[in-house]
Amino acid sequence: MNGQPSTKQTSRRRKTVLFCHGCEYQGPPDGPWVVRSQPDCDVLLCPRCNATVTVRERFDDEPG
Ligand SMILES: [Zn+2]
């Protein structure tokens, strides 16, 4: 067992908006972005130009 604190959420803003640097498309993190599930993270792609908007690290909250 590892005794590491899993409190990695420090930024708790009211509304986050993601911007695409490719076509200036913008939307909420849970918007119409194309999510590419990677083994340890989620890559959000722009639904317009398919550019990488941001990479979200997955949280290890498996119930097992
Ligand atoms: Zn775009």
N, CA, C, O and the ligand as a Tripos MOL2 file, in Angstrom:
@<TRIPOS>MOLECULE
protein
  257   255    65     0     0
PROTEIN
NO_CHARGES

@<TRIPOS>ATOM
      1 N           0.8370   -1.2060    0.0000 N.3       1 MET1
      2 CA          0.0000    0.0000    0.0000 C.3       1 MET1
      3 C           0.8700    1.2530    0.0000 C.2       1 MET1
      4 O           1.8820    1.3220    0.6980 O.2       1 MET1
      5 N           0.4800    2.1970   -0.7580 N.am      2 ASN2
      6 CA          1.2270    3.4530   -0.7850 C.3       2 ASN2
      7 C           0.4470    4.5420   -0.0600 C.2       2 ASN2
      8 O          -0.7550    4.7100   -0.2670 O.2       2 ASN2
      9 N           1.1460    5.2690    0.7860 N.am      3 GLY3
     10 CA          0.4700    6.2920    1.5790 C.3       3 GLY3
     11 C           0.6060    7.6700    0.9770 C.2       3 GLY3
     12 O           0.9310    8.6400    1.6610 O.2       3 GLY3
     13 N           0.3530    7.7370   -0.3170 N.am      4 GLN4
     14 CA          0.4600    9.0390   -0.9660 C.3       4 GLN4
     15 C          -0.8970    9.7340   -0.9960 C.2       4 GLN4
     16 O          -1.9070    9.1380   -1.3690 O.2       4 GLN4
     17 N          -0.9030   10.9740   -0.6060 N.am      5 PRO5
     18 CA         -2.1600   11.7340   -0.6440 C.3       5 PRO5
     19 C          -2.6030   11.9870   -2.0770 C.2       5 PRO5
     20 O          -1.8260   12.4560   -2.9090 O.2       5 PRO5
     21 N          -3.8420   11.6760   -2.3470 N.am      6 SER6
     22 CA         -4.3380   11.8100   -3.7090 C.3       6 SER6
     23 C          -5.1490   13.0920   -3.8740 C.2       6 SER6
     24 O          -6.1980   13.1120   -4.5180 O.2       6 SER6
     25 N          -4.6350   14.1510   -3.2760 N.am      7 THR7
     26 CA         -5.3430   15.4280   -3.4160 C.3       7 THR7
     27 C          -4.5490   16.3100   -4.3570 C.2       7 THR7
     28 O          -3.7270   17.1280   -3.9450 O.2       7 THR7
     29 N          -4.8220   16.1140   -5.6190 N.am      8 LYS8
     30 CA         -4.0660   16.8540   -6.6210 C.3       8 LYS8
     31 C          -4.9150   17.9150   -7.3010 C.2       8 LYS8
     32 O          -4.5270   18.4810   -8.3230 O.2       8 LYS8
     33 N          -6.0670   18.1720   -6.7270 N.am      9 GLN9
     34 CA         -6.9400   19.1840   -7.3130 C.3       9 GLN9
     35 C          -6.7790   20.4890   -6.5590 C.2       9 GLN9
     36 O          -7.3560   20.6860   -5.4900 O.2       9 GLN9
     37 N          -5.9990   21.3600   -7.1280 N.am     10 THR10
     38 CA         -5.7610   22.6380   -6.4610 C.3      10 THR10
     39 C          -6.4880   23.7810   -7.1640 C.2      10 THR10
     40 O          -6.9040   24.7550   -6.5370 O.2      10 THR10
     41 N          -6.6270   23.6390   -8.4710 N.am     11 SER11
     42 CA         -7.2850   24.7010   -9.2180 C.3      11 SER11
     43 C          -8.7790   24.4130   -9.3250 C.2      11 SER11
     44 O          -9.2040   23.5260  -10.0640 O.2      11 SER11
     45 N          -9.5430   25.1590   -8.5940 N.am     12 ARG12
     46 CA        -10.9840   24.9410   -8.6020 C.3      12 ARG12
     47 C         -11.6760   26.2400   -9.0070 C.2      12 ARG12
     48 O         -12.1940   26.9800   -8.1700 O.2      12 ARG12
     49 N         -11.6690   26.4880  -10.3000 N.am     13 ARG13
     50 CA        -12.2840   27.7160  -10.7620 C.3      13 ARG13
     51 C         -13.7400   27.4890  -11.1290 C.2      13 ARG13
     52 O         -14.2080   26.3590  -11.2730 O.2      13 ARG13
     53 N         -14.4240   28.5900  -11.2730 N.am     14 ARG14
     54 CA        -15.8590   28.4730  -11.5330 C.3      14 ARG14
     55 C         -16.1280   27.8880  -12.9120 C.2      14 ARG14
     56 O         -16.8130   26.8750  -13.0560 O.2      14 ARG14
     57 N         -15.5710   28.5550  -13.9280 N.am     15 LYS15
     58 CA        -15.8000   28.0610  -15.2830 C.3      15 LYS15
     59 C         -14.5080   28.0790  -16.0720 C.2      15 LYS15
     60 O         -13.8540   29.1110  -16.2200 O.2      15 LYS15
     61 N         -14.1690   26.9350  -16.5640 N.am     16 THR16
     62 CA        -12.9740   26.8310  -17.3820 C.3      16 THR16
     63 C         -13.3670   26.7040  -18.8480 C.2      16 THR16
     64 O         -14.2530   25.9280  -19.2050 O.2      16 THR16
     65 N         -12.7050   27.4650  -19.6710 N.am     17 VAL17
     66 CA        -12.9710   27.3970  -21.1010 C.3      17 VAL17
     67 C         -11.6830   27.0140  -21.8100 C.2      17 VAL17
     68 O         -10.6230   27.5970  -21.5820 O.2      17 VAL17
     69 N         -11.8040   26.0230  -22.6710 N.am     18 LEU18
     70 CA        -10.6390   25.5870  -23.4140 C.3      18 LEU18
     71 C         -10.6190   26.2700  -24.7770 C.2      18 LEU18
     72 O         -11.6530   26.4480  -25.4210 O.2      18 LEU18
     73 N          -9.4340   26.6400  -25.1900 N.am     19 PHE19
     74 CA         -9.2720   27.3030  -26.4790 C.3      19 PHE19
     75 C          -8.4470   26.4260  -27.4100 C.2      19 PHE19
     76 O          -7.4780   25.7920  -26.9950 O.2      19 PHE19
     77 N          -8.8430   26.4030  -28.6560 N.am     20 CYS20
     78 CA         -8.0490   25.7170  -29.6530 C.3      20 CYS20
     79 C          -7.1600   26.7460  -30.3370 C.2      20 CYS20
     80 O          -7.6290   27.7820  -30.8090 O.2      20 CYS20
     81 N          -5.8700   26.4380  -30.3790 N.am     21 HIS21
     82 CA         -4.9340   27.3770  -30.9990 C.3      21 HIS21
     83 C          -4.8860   27.2100  -32.5130 C.2      21 HIS21
     84 O          -4.2160   27.9650  -33.2170 O.2      21 HIS21
     85 N          -5.6030   26.2150  -32.9900 N.am     22 GLY22
     86 CA         -5.5830   25.9700  -34.4220 C.3      22 GLY22
     87 C          -6.6120   26.8050  -35.1640 C.2      22 GLY22
     88 O          -6.3170   27.4210  -36.1880 O.2      22 GLY22
     89 N          -7.8590   26.8120  -34.6110 N.am     23 CYS23
     90 CA         -8.9190   27.5310  -35.2950 C.3      23 CYS23
     91 C          -9.6510   28.4800  -34.3550 C.2      23 CYS23
     92 O         -10.7000   29.0200  -34.7050 O.2      23 CYS23
     93 N          -9.1000   28.6830  -33.1660 N.am     24 GLU24
     94 CA         -9.6840   29.5930  -32.1720 C.3      24 GLU24
     95 C         -11.0710   29.1510  -31.7210 C.2      24 GLU24
     96 O         -11.8800   29.9700  -31.2870 O.2      24 GLU24
     97 N         -11.3360   27.8770  -31.8250 N.am     25 TYR25
     98 CA        -12.5870   27.3370  -31.3120 C.3      25 TYR25
     99 C         -12.4910   27.2790  -29.7970 C.2      25 TYR25
    100 O         -11.4280   26.9880  -29.2480 O.2      25 TYR25
    101 N         -13.5910   27.5540  -29.1280 N.am     26 GLN26
    102 CA        -13.5690   27.4910  -27.6740 C.3      26 GLN26
    103 C         -14.8290   26.8240  -27.1480 C.2      26 GLN26
    104 O         -15.8920   26.8620  -27.7670 O.2      26 GLN26
    105 N         -14.6670   26.2100  -25.9740 N.am     27 GLY27
    106 CA        -15.7980   25.5240  -25.3670 C.3      27 GLY27
    107 C         -15.4180   25.0070  -23.9880 C.2      27 GLY27
    108 O         -14.2380   25.0010  -23.6350 O.2      27 GLY27
    109 N         -16.3920   24.5780  -23.2080 N.am     28 PRO28
    110 CA        -16.1360   24.0430  -21.8630 C.3      28 PRO28
    111 C         -15.3870   22.7250  -21.9420 C.2      28 PRO28
    112 O         -15.4200   22.0520  -22.9720 O.2      28 PRO28
    113 N         -14.7030   22.3470  -20.8490 N.am     29 PRO29
    114 CA        -13.9420   21.0890  -20.8370 C.3      29 PRO29
    115 C         -14.7930   19.8740  -21.1660 C.2      29 PRO29
    116 O         -14.2970   18.8930  -21.7190 O.2      29 PRO29
    117 N         -16.0820   19.9400  -20.8230 N.am     30 ASP30
    118 CA        -16.9490   18.8000  -21.1410 C.3      30 ASP30
    119 C         -17.7980   19.1030  -22.3760 C.2      30 ASP30
    120 O         -18.9140   18.6050  -22.5250 O.2      30 ASP30
    121 N         -17.2470   19.9180  -23.2400 N.am     31 GLY31
    122 CA        -17.9510   20.2940  -24.4510 C.3      31 GLY31
    123 C         -17.7810   19.2700  -25.5520 C.2      31 GLY31
    124 O         -17.5140   18.0960  -25.2930 O.2      31 GLY31
    125 N         -17.9360   19.7220  -26.7780 N.am     32 PRO32
    126 CA        -17.9180   18.8120  -27.9250 C.3      32 PRO32
    127 C         -16.5240   18.4340  -28.3810 C.2      32 PRO32
    128 O         -16.2980   18.2210  -29.5730 O.2      32 PRO32
    129 N         -15.5860   18.3470  -27.4500 N.am     33 TRP33
    130 CA        -14.2210   17.9880  -27.8140 C.3      33 TRP33
    131 C         -14.1330   16.5110  -28.1200 C.2      33 TRP33
    132 O         -14.8920   15.7050  -27.5820 O.2      33 TRP33
    133 N         -13.2170   16.1680  -28.9750 N.am     34 VAL34
    134 CA        -12.9740   14.7570  -29.2810 C.3      34 VAL34
    135 C         -11.9730   14.2210  -28.2640 C.2      34 VAL34
    136 O         -10.8370   14.6910  -28.1900 O.2      34 VAL34
    137 N         -12.4010   13.2440  -27.4880 N.am     35 VAL35
    138 CA        -11.5470   12.7190  -26.4280 C.3      35 VAL35
    139 C         -10.8620   11.4480  -26.8900 C.2      35 VAL35
    140 O         -11.5070   10.4710  -27.2710 O.2      35 VAL35
    141 N          -9.5360   11.4870  -26.8480 N.am     36 ARG36
    142 CA         -8.7490   10.3000  -27.1900 C.3      36 ARG36
    143 C          -8.2200    9.6990  -25.8960 C.2      36 ARG36
    144 O          -7.3470   10.2740  -25.2460 O.2      36 ARG36
    145 N          -8.7380    8.5700  -25.5370 N.am     37 SER37
    146 CA         -8.3500    7.9470  -24.2780 C.3      37 SER37
    147 C          -7.0020    7.2590  -24.4100 C.2      37 SER37
    148 O          -6.8430    6.3120  -25.1810 O.2      37 SER37
    149 N          -6.0400    7.7470  -23.6480 N.am     38 GLN38
    150 CA         -4.7210    7.1250  -23.6070 C.3      38 GLN38
    151 C          -4.6200    6.3060  -22.3320 C.2      38 GLN38
    152 O          -5.4610    6.4450  -21.4440 O.2      38 GLN38
    153 N          -3.6030    5.4530  -22.2240 N.am     39 PRO39
    154 CA         -3.4680    4.5860  -21.0440 C.3      39 PRO39
    155 C          -3.4800    5.3450  -19.7280 C.2      39 PRO39
    156 O          -4.0090    4.8410  -18.7370 O.2      39 PRO39
    157 N          -2.9110    6.5420  -19.6910 N.am     40 ASP40
    158 CA         -2.8490    7.2590  -18.4180 C.3      40 ASP40
    159 C          -3.3050    8.7030  -18.5370 C.2      40 ASP40
    160 O          -3.1030    9.4980  -17.6180 O.2      40 ASP40
    161 N          -3.9070    9.0420  -19.6430 N.am     41 CYS41
    162 CA         -4.3960   10.4040  -19.7930 C.3      41 CYS41
    163 C          -5.4280   10.4750  -20.9120 C.2      41 CYS41
    164 O          -5.5920    9.5440  -21.7000 O.2      41 CYS41
    165 N          -6.1120   11.6020  -20.9520 N.am     42 ASP42
    166 CA         -7.0900   11.8220  -22.0060 C.3      42 ASP42
    167 C          -6.6580   13.0130  -22.8430 C.2      42 ASP42
    168 O          -6.3940   14.0900  -22.3100 O.2      42 ASP42
    169 N          -6.5860   12.8220  -24.1370 N.am     43 VAL43
    170 CA         -6.1960   13.9040  -25.0310 C.3      43 VAL43
    171 C          -7.4550   14.4910  -25.6620 C.2      43 VAL43
    172 O          -8.2480   13.7800  -26.2810 O.2      43 VAL43
    173 N          -7.6220   15.7970  -25.4940 N.am     44 LEU44
    174 CA         -8.7780   16.4570  -26.0570 C.3      44 LEU44
    175 C          -8.4120   17.0920  -27.3920 C.2      44 LEU44
    176 O          -7.4940   17.9060  -27.4840 O.2      44 LEU44
    177 N          -9.1490   16.7010  -28.4150 N.am     45 LEU45
    178 CA         -8.8930   17.2280  -29.7370 C.3      45 LEU45
    179 C         -10.0140   18.1730  -30.1510 C.2      45 LEU45
    180 O         -11.1610   18.0220  -29.7310 O.2      45 LEU45
    181 N          -9.6670   19.1360  -30.9720 N.am     46 CYS46
    182 CA        -10.6460   20.0890  -31.4680 C.3      46 CYS46
    183 C         -11.5660   19.3880  -32.4680 C.2      46 CYS46
    184 O         -11.0940   18.7120  -33.3820 O.2      46 CYS46
    185 N         -12.8800   19.5490  -32.2930 N.am     47 PRO47
    186 CA        -13.8270   18.9200  -33.2160 C.3      47 PRO47
    187 C         -13.8220   19.5720  -34.5990 C.2      47 PRO47
    188 O         -14.3950   19.0450  -35.5530 O.2      47 PRO47
    189 N         -13.1730   20.7100  -34.6830 N.am     48 ARG48
    190 CA        -13.1480   21.4260  -35.9560 C.3      48 ARG48
    191 C         -11.9220   21.0620  -36.7840 C.2      48 ARG48
    192 O         -12.0320   20.5880  -37.9150 O.2      48 ARG48
    193 N         -10.7500   21.2950  -36.1930 N.am     49 CYS49
    194 CA         -9.5210   21.1040  -36.9640 C.3      49 CYS49
    195 C          -8.7030   19.9200  -36.4530 C.2      49 CYS49
    196 O          -7.6130   19.6480  -36.9570 O.2      49 CYS49
    197 N          -9.2370   19.2150  -35.4450 N.am     50 ASN50
    198 CA         -8.5870   18.0070  -34.9480 C.3      50 ASN50
    199 C          -7.2280   18.2750  -34.3140 C.2      50 ASN50
    200 O          -6.3960   17.3730  -34.2140 O.2      50 ASN50
    201 N          -7.0060   19.5090  -33.8880 N.am     51 ALA51
    202 CA         -5.7480   19.8250  -33.2240 C.3      51 ALA51
    203 C          -5.8360   19.4660  -31.7390 C.2      51 ALA51
    204 O          -6.9180   19.4570  -31.1500 O.2      51 ALA51
    205 N          -4.6830   19.1720  -31.1510 N.am     52 THR52
    206 CA         -4.6540   18.8400  -29.7310 C.3      52 THR52
    207 C          -4.8750   20.0990  -28.8980 C.2      52 THR52
    208 O          -4.0960   21.0490  -28.9640 O.2      52 THR52
    209 N          -5.9340   20.0890  -28.1260 N.am     53 VAL53
    210 CA         -6.2710   21.2630  -27.3250 C.3      53 VAL53
    211 C          -5.6140   21.1740  -25.9540 C.2      53 VAL53
    212 O          -4.9610   22.1180  -25.5100 O.2      53 VAL53
    213 N          -5.7860   20.0530  -25.2920 N.am     54 THR54
    214 CA         -5.1740   19.8700  -23.9910 C.3      54 THR54
    215 C          -5.0710   18.3920  -23.6730 C.2      54 THR54
    216 O          -5.7200   17.5520  -24.2960 O.2      54 THR54
    217 N          -4.2420   18.1000  -22.6900 N.am     55 VAL55
    218 CA         -4.0790   16.7210  -22.2410 C.3      55 VAL55
    219 C          -4.4540   16.6400  -20.7760 C.2      55 VAL55
    220 O          -3.8880   17.3340  -19.9310 O.2      55 VAL55
    221 N          -5.3970   15.7990  -20.4970 N.am     56 ARG56
    222 CA         -5.8570   15.6630  -19.1150 C.3      56 ARG56
    223 C          -5.3260   14.3840  -18.5160 C.2      56 ARG56
    224 O          -5.4840   13.3060  -19.0890 O.2      56 ARG56
    225 N          -4.6970   14.5030  -17.3640 N.am     57 GLU57
    226 CA         -4.1960   13.3130  -16.6970 C.3      57 GLU57
    227 C          -5.3360   12.5900  -16.0150 C.2      57 GLU57
    228 O          -6.2210   13.2050  -15.4190 O.2      57 GLU57
    229 N          -5.2990   11.2830  -16.1130 N.am     58 ARG58
    230 CA         -6.3480   10.4980  -15.4790 C.3      58 ARG58
    231 C          -6.0620   10.3480  -13.9970 C.2      58 ARG58
    232 O          -4.9120   10.2480  -13.5680 O.2      58 ARG58
    233 N          -7.1340   10.3360  -13.2350 N.am     59 PHE59
    234 CA         -6.9940   10.1350  -11.7980 C.3      59 PHE59
    235 C          -7.2070    8.6620  -11.4690 C.2      59 PHE59
    236 O          -8.1360    8.0130  -11.9480 O.2      59 PHE59
    237 N          -6.3130    8.1730  -10.6400 N.am     60 ASP60
    238 CA         -6.4190    6.7710  -10.2640 C.3      60 ASP60
    239 C          -7.4520    6.5920   -9.1570 C.2      60 ASP60
    240 O          -7.1260    6.5270   -7.9720 O.2      60 ASP60
    241 N          -8.6770    6.5160   -9.5770 N.am     61 ASP61
    242 CA         -9.7410    6.3210   -8.5730 C.3      61 ASP61
    243 C         -10.5080    5.0330   -8.8650 C.2      61 ASP61
    244 O         -11.7360    4.9790   -8.8050 O.2      61 ASP61
    245 N          -9.7390    4.0160   -9.1780 N.am     62 GLU62
    246 CA        -10.4000    2.7470   -9.4340 C.3      62 GLU62
    247 C         -10.9250    2.1670   -8.1210 C.2      62 GLU62
    248 O         -10.2190    2.1350   -7.1130 O.2      62 GLU62
    249 N         -12.1540    1.7190   -8.1530 N.am     63 PRO63
    250 CA        -12.7790    1.2240   -6.9290 C.3      63 PRO63
    251 C         -12.3170   -0.1640   -6.5420 C.2      63 PRO63
    252 O         -13.0560   -0.9060   -5.8960 O.2      63 PRO63
    253 N         -11.1220   -0.5190   -6.9210 N.am     64 GLY64
    254 CA        -10.6990   -1.8580   -6.5710 C.3      64 GLY64
    255 C          -9.3870   -1.8380   -5.8910 C.2      64 GLY64
    256 O          -8.8680   -2.8900   -5.5190 O.2      64 GLY64
    257 ZN         -9.4680   23.8690  -33.7960 Zn       65 ZN65
@<TRIPOS>BOND
     1     1     2 1
     2     2     3 1
     3     3     4 2
     4     3     5 am
     5     5     6 1
     6     6     7 1
     7     7     8 2
     8     7     9 am
     9     9    10 1
    10    10    11 1
    11    11    12 2
    12    11    13 am
    13    13    14 1
    14    14    15 1
    15    15    16 2
    16    15    17 am
    17    17    18 1
    18    18    19 1
    19    19    20 2
    20    19    21 am
    21    21    22 1
    22    22    23 1
    23    23    24 2
    24    23    25 am
    25    25    26 1
    26    26    27 1
    27    27    28 2
    28    27    29 am
    29    29    30 1
    30    30    31 1
    31    31    32 2
    32    31    33 am
    33    33    34 1
    34    34    35 1
    35    35    36 2
    36    35    37 am
    37    37    38 1
    38    38    39 1
    39    39    40 2
    40    39    41 am
    41    41    42 1
    42    42    43 1
    43    43    44 2
    44    43    45 am
    45    45    46 1
    46    46    47 1
    47    47    48 2
    48    47    49 am
    49    49    50 1
    50    50    51 1
    51    51    52 2
    52    51    53 am
    53    53    54 1
    54    54    55 1
    55    55    56 2
    56    55    57 am
    57    57    58 1
    58    58    59 1
    59    59    60 2
    60    59    61 am
    61    61    62 1
    62    62    63 1
    63    63    64 2
    64    63    65 am
    65    65    66 1
    66    66    67 1
    67    67    68 2
    68    67    69 am
    69    69    70 1
    70    70    71 1
    71    71    72 2
    72    71    73 am
    73    73    74 1
    74    74    75 1
    75    75    76 2
    76    75    77 am
    77    77    78 1
    78    78    79 1
    79    79    80 2
    80    79    81 am
    81    81    82 1
    82    82    83 1
    83    83    84 2
    84    83    85 am
    85    85    86 1
    86    86    87 1
    87    87    88 2
    88    87    89 am
    89    89    90 1
    90    90    91 1
    91    91    92 2
    92    91    93 am
    93    93    94 1
    94    94    95 1
    95    95    96 2
    96    95    97 am
    97    97    98 1
    98    98    99 1
    99    99   100 2
   100    99   101 am
   101   101   102 1
   102   102   103 1
   103   103   104 2
   104   103   105 am
   105   105   106 1
   106   106   107 1
   107   107   108 2
   108   107   109 am
   109   109   110 1
   110   110   111 1
   111   111   112 2
   112   111   113 am
   113   113   114 1
   114   114   115 1
   115   115   116 2
   116   115   117 am
   117   117   118 1
   118   118   119 1
   119   119   120 2
   120   119   121 am
   121   121   122 1
   122   122   123 1
   123   123   124 2
   124   123   125 am
   125   125   126 1
   126   126   127 1
   127   127   128 2
   128   127   129 am
   129   129   130 1
   130   130   131 1
   131   131   132 2
   132   131   133 am
   133   133   134 1
   134   134   135 1
   135   135   136 2
   136   135   137 am
   137   137   138 1
   138   138   139 1
   139   139   140 2
   140   139   141 am
   141   141   142 1
   142   142   143 1
   143   143   144 2
   144   143   145 am
   145   145   146 1
   146   146   147 1
   147   147   148 2
   148   147   149 am
   149   149   150 1
   150   150   151 1
   151   151   152 2
   152   151   153 am
   153   153   154 1
   154   154   155 1
   155   155   156 2
   156   155   157 am
   157   157   158 1
   158   158   159 1
   159   159   160 2
   160   159   161 am
   161   161   162 1
   162   162   163 1
   163   163   164 2
   164   163   165 am
   165   165   166 1
   166   166   167 1
   167   167   168 2
   168   167   169 am
   169   169   170 1
   170   170   171 1
   171   171   172 2
   172   171   173 am
   173   173   174 1
   174   174   175 1
   175   175   176 2
   176   175   177 am
   177   177   178 1
   178   178   179 1
   179   179   180 2
   180   179   181 am
   181   181   182 1
   182   182   183 1
   183   183   184 2
   184   183   185 am
   185   185   186 1
   186   186   187 1
   187   187   188 2
   188   187   189 am
   189   189   190 1
   190   190   191 1
   191   191   192 2
   192   191   193 am
   193   193   194 1
   194   194   195 1
   195   195   196 2
   196   195   197 am
   197   197   198 1
   198   198   199 1
   199   199   200 2
   200   199   201 am
   201   201   202 1
   202   202   203 1
   203   203   204 2
   204   203   205 am
   205   205   206 1
   206   206   207 1
   207   207   208 2
   208   207   209 am
   209   209   210 1
   210   210   211 1
   211   211   212 2
   212   211   213 am
   213   213   214 1
   214   214   215 1
   215   215   216 2
   216   215   217 am
   217   217   218 1
   218   218   219 1
   219   219   220 2
   220   219   221 am
   221   221   222 1
   222   222   223 1
   223   223   224 2
   224   223   225 am
   225   225   226 1
   226   226   227 1
   227   227   228 2
   228   227   229 am
   229   229   230 1
   230   230   231 1
   231   231   232 2
   232   231   233 am
   233   233   234 1
   234   234   235 1
   235   235   236 2
   236   235   237 am
   237   237   238 1
   238   238   239 1
   239   239   240 2
   240   239   241 am
   241   241   242 1
   242   242   243 1
   243   243   244 2
   244   243   245 am
   245   245   246 1
   246   246   247 1
   247   247   248 2
   248   247   249 am
   249   249   250 1
   250   250   251 1
   251   251   252 2
   252   251   253 am
   253   253   254 1
   254   254   255 1
   255   255   256 2
@<TRIPOS>SUBSTRUCTURE
     1 MET1         2 RESIDUE 1 A MET
     2 ASN2         6 RESIDUE 1 A ASN
     3 GLY3        10 RESIDUE 1 A GLY
     4 GLN4        14 RESIDUE 1 A GLN
     5 PRO5        18 RESIDUE 1 A PRO
     6 SER6        22 RESIDUE 1 A SER
     7 THR7        26 RESIDUE 1 A THR
     8 LYS8        30 RESIDUE 1 A LYS
     9 GLN9        34 RESIDUE 1 A GLN
    10 THR10       38 RESIDUE 1 A THR
    11 SER11       42 RESIDUE 1 A SER
    12 ARG12       46 RESIDUE 1 A ARG
    13 ARG13       50 RESIDUE 1 A ARG
    14 ARG14       54 RESIDUE 1 A ARG
    15 LYS15       58 RESIDUE 1 A LYS
    16 THR16       62 RESIDUE 1 A THR
    17 VAL17       66 RESIDUE 1 A VAL
    18 LEU18       70 RESIDUE 1 A LEU
    19 PHE19       74 RESIDUE 1 A PHE
    20 CYS20       78 RESIDUE 1 A CYS
    21 HIS21       82 RESIDUE 1 A HIS
    22 GLY22       86 RESIDUE 1 A GLY
    23 CYS23       90 RESIDUE 1 A CYS
    24 GLU24       94 RESIDUE 1 A GLU
    25 TYR25       98 RESIDUE 1 A TYR
    26 GLN26      102 RESIDUE 1 A GLN
    27 GLY27      106 RESIDUE 1 A GLY
    28 PRO28      110 RESIDUE 1 A PRO
    29 PRO29      114 RESIDUE 1 A PRO
    30 ASP30      118 RESIDUE 1 A ASP
    31 GLY31      122 RESIDUE 1 A GLY
    32 PRO32      126 RESIDUE 1 A PRO
    33 TRP33      130 RESIDUE 1 A TRP
    34 VAL34      134 RESIDUE 1 A VAL
    35 VAL35      138 RESIDUE 1 A VAL
    36 ARG36      142 RESIDUE 1 A ARG
    37 SER37      146 RESIDUE 1 A SER
    38 GLN38      150 RESIDUE 1 A GLN
    39 PRO39      154 RESIDUE 1 A PRO
    40 ASP40      158 RESIDUE 1 A ASP
    41 CYS41      162 RESIDUE 1 A CYS
    42 ASP42      166 RESIDUE 1 A ASP
    43 VAL43      170 RESIDUE 1 A VAL
    44 LEU44      174 RESIDUE 1 A LEU
    45 LEU45      178 RESIDUE 1 A LEU
    46 CYS46      182 RESIDUE 1 A CYS
    47 PRO47      186 RESIDUE 1 A PRO
    48 ARG48      190 RESIDUE 1 A ARG
    49 CYS49      194 RESIDUE 1 A CYS
    50 ASN50      198 RESIDUE 1 A ASN
    51 ALA51      202 RESIDUE 1 A ALA
    52 THR52      206 RESIDUE 1 A THR
    53 VAL53      210 RESIDUE 1 A VAL
    54 THR54      214 RESIDUE 1 A THR
    55 VAL55      218 RESIDUE 1 A VAL
    56 ARG56      222 RESIDUE 1 A ARG
    57 GLU57      226 RESIDUE 1 A GLU
    58 ARG58      230 RESIDUE 1 A ARG
    59 PHE59      234 RESIDUE 1 A PHE
    60 ASP60      238 RESIDUE 1 A ASP
    61 ASP61      242 RESIDUE 1 A ASP
    62 GLU62      246 RESIDUE 1 A GLU
    63 PRO63      250 RESIDUE 1 A PRO
    64 GLY64      254 RESIDUE 1 A GLY
    65 ZN65       257 GROUP 0 **** ****
